[in-house]
């Protein structure tokens, strides 16, 4: 095996291992309610990530829209997608 092929194989293995070790949501718990002038009420959830960090996501429009943080930015229609984005 030549050096270029060995280097390429090593880089590929590194990229795969980094994606496996990325933080993922482990637990999602209801934390409370909030309200925003103009946008209405929302629900706050705490997300515990696999790397030990804790993040916040919020649910808007009667839990139809899920956003990272407490604002209507970086949103999804799926709770798990929002939690995964928060743990990145």
C-alpha positions in Angstrom: 0.0 0.0 0.0 1.5 3.4 -1.0 1.7 6.4 1.4 -1.2 8.3 -0.3 -3.6 5.5 0.0 -2.6 4.9 3.7 -3.0 8.6 4.4 -6.5 8.7 2.7 -7.6 5.6 4.7 -6.4 7.3 7.9 -8.3 10.5 7.2 -11.5 8.6 6.3 -11.3 6.7 9.6 -10.8 9.9 11.5 -13.8 11.5 9.9 -16.0 8.5 10.7 -14.8 8.4 14.3 -15.5 12.1 14.8 -19.1 11.8 13.7 -19.6 8.8 16.0 -18.3 10.8 19.0 -20.4 13.9 18.4 -22.6 14.8 21.3 -26.2 13.5 21.1 -29.2 14.2 23.2 -29.7 11.7 26.1 -32.6 13.2 28.0 -35.2 15.9 27.3 -37.2 17.3 30.3 -39.9 20.0 30.5 -38.7 23.0 32.4 -41.5 25.6 32.3 -43.4 28.2 30.3 -42.3 31.5 28.9 -43.9 34.3 26.9 -42.7 36.7 24.3 -44.2 40.0 23.3 -45.6 39.5 19.8 -44.7 35.8 19.4 -46.9 34.4 22.2 -46.2 31.7 24.7 -43.7 29.0 24.4 -42.5 25.9 26.5 -39.0 25.4 27.7 -37.2 22.1 27.7 -33.8 21.1 29.1 -31.7 18.8 27.0 -28.9 16.7 28.6 -26.2 15.9 26.0 -23.9 12.8 25.9 -20.9 15.1 26.5 -22.3 16.2 29.8 -23.5 19.6 28.7 -27.0 20.9 29.2 -28.8 22.9 26.5 -32.2 24.6 26.2 -34.8 24.1 23.4 -38.2 25.7 23.2 -41.6 24.7 21.7 -43.7 27.2 19.9 -47.1 27.2 18.2 -48.6 24.5 20.5 -45.5 22.4 20.3 -45.5 22.3 16.5 -42.3 24.3 16.1 -39.1 23.3 18.1 -36.2 25.8 18.3 -32.7 25.9 19.8 -32.7 28.3 22.7 -35.6 30.5 23.7 -36.1 32.4 20.4 -37.7 31.5 17.1 -34.4 31.0 15.3 -32.8 27.7 14.2 -36.2 25.9 14.3 -37.5 22.5 13.2 -40.8 20.7 13.1 -39.3 17.8 15.2 -38.3 17.9 18.8 -35.4 15.4 18.4 -33.9 17.4 15.5 -33.9 20.5 17.6 -32.3 18.7 20.5 -29.6 17.2 18.2 -28.9 20.7 16.8 -28.6 22.1 20.4 -26.1 19.4 21.3 -23.8 20.0 18.4 
